[in-house]
Amino acid sequence: MMADPLLDDWEKKWRKSVLPMAALAVLGEGPKHGYALAVALRQVIGSAAPEGTLYPLLNGFERDGLTRSDWAIQESGPARKVYALTPKGAAILKSGAASWKQFRRDVEGLFHD
């Protein structure tokens, strides 16, 4: 089947719109530095989260009290900023996951095989 540019554009928008919840879910698995988070997100949503999108998102999470960050000293190489969910972030993730599951069921109901 030939790719349609319109559908490609929609898919990019879908992936971008799910990025905040996907990032919280990945951080829900455990603390991660930015690059590790980007790699995990690429595996989950099938595309890379550009630095110009990911780091402002992480800064917003911190500002909103959803994550905290600490500098991790490496044996070799520079220190890395590691992000972890706060209790508020874990609560938002739990609530968001429930909302997402309901949304997914509602949307899937529109499509018939």
C-alpha positions as CSV (number, residue, x, y, z in Angstrom):
1,M,0.0,0.0,0.0
2,M,1.4,3.4,-0.9
3,A,1.9,5.9,1.9
4,D,-0.3,9.0,1.8
5,P,1.3,12.3,2.8
6,L,-1.9,13.4,4.6
7,L,-2.0,10.2,6.7
8,D,1.8,10.5,7.3
9,D,1.1,14.0,8.7
10,W,-1.7,12.8,10.9
11,E,0.4,10.0,12.3
12,K,3.2,12.4,13.2
13,K,0.6,14.5,15.1
14,W,-0.7,11.4,16.9
15,R,2.7,10.5,18.0
16,K,3.5,14.0,19.2
17,S,0.3,14.2,21.1
18,V,0.9,11.1,23.1
19,L,4.5,12.1,24.0
20,P,3.7,13.6,27.5
21,M,1.9,10.5,28.7
22,A,4.4,8.2,27.1
23,A,7.3,10.0,28.7
24,L,5.6,9.8,32.1
25,A,5.0,6.0,31.6
26,V,8.6,5.4,30.7
27,L,9.7,7.4,33.8
28,G,7.2,5.3,35.8
29,E,9.5,2.3,35.0
30,G,12.3,4.1,36.8
31,P,14.6,7.1,36.7
32,K,16.2,7.9,33.3
33,H,18.5,10.5,31.9
34,G,17.4,12.4,28.8
35,Y,19.1,10.2,26.2
36,A,17.8,7.0,27.8
37,L,14.3,8.4,27.9
38,A,14.6,9.4,24.2
39,V,15.7,5.9,23.3
40,A,12.9,4.3,25.3
41,L,10.4,6.6,23.7
42,R,11.6,5.8,20.2
43,Q,11.0,2.1,21.0
44,V,7.5,2.8,22.3
45,I,6.1,5.4,19.9
46,G,8.2,4.5,16.9
47,S,9.8,7.8,16.4
48,A,12.4,9.9,18.1
49,A,11.4,12.7,20.4
50,P,13.6,15.6,19.2
51,E,15.7,17.4,21.9
52,G,13.8,20.6,21.0
53,T,10.6,18.8,22.2
54,L,11.9,16.4,24.9
55,Y,13.9,18.7,27.1
56,P,11.2,21.5,27.3
57,L,8.7,18.7,28.2
58,L,11.0,17.5,31.0
59,N,11.5,21.1,32.2
60,G,7.7,21.5,32.3
61,F,7.3,18.2,34.2
62,E,9.7,19.6,36.8
63,R,8.0,23.0,36.9
64,D,4.6,21.3,37.5
65,G,6.0,19.0,40.2
66,L,5.7,15.8,38.2
67,T,9.4,14.9,38.2
68,R,12.5,15.8,40.0
69,S,16.0,15.7,38.7
70,D,19.4,15.0,40.1
71,W,22.9,15.0,38.6
72,A,24.4,11.5,38.3
73,I,28.2,11.4,38.3
74,Q,29.5,9.0,35.7
75,E,32.8,7.0,36.0
76,S,33.6,8.3,32.6
77,G,32.1,11.2,30.7
78,P,30.2,14.1,32.0
79,A,27.5,14.0,34.7
80,R,24.0,13.4,33.5
81,K,20.8,14.8,34.7
82,V,18.5,12.0,35.8
83,Y,14.7,12.5,35.9
84,A,12.4,10.6,38.3
85,L,8.7,10.8,39.0
86,T,7.5,12.5,42.1
87,P,4.5,11.2,44.0
88,K,2.4,13.8,42.1
89,G,3.8,12.5,38.8
90,A,3.0,8.9,39.7
91,A,-0.6,10.0,40.6
92,I,-1.0,11.8,37.3
93,L,0.4,8.8,35.4
94,K,-2.1,6.5,37.1
95,S,-5.0,8.8,36.4
96,G,-3.8,9.5,32.9
97,A,-3.4,5.8,32.2
98,A,-7.0,5.1,33.2
99,S,-8.2,8.0,31.0
100,W,-6.1,6.7,28.1
101,K,-7.5,3.2,28.3
102,Q,-11.0,4.5,28.2
103,F,-10.2,6.8,25.3
104,R,-8.5,3.9,23.4
105,R,-11.6,1.8,23.9
106,D,-13.9,4.6,22.6
107,V,-11.8,5.2,19.5
108,E,-11.3,1.5,18.7
109,G,-15.1,1.2,18.8
110,L,-15.2,3.5,15.7
111,F,-13.2,1.0,13.6
112,H,-14.7,-2.2,12.3
113,D,-12.7,-5.0,10.6
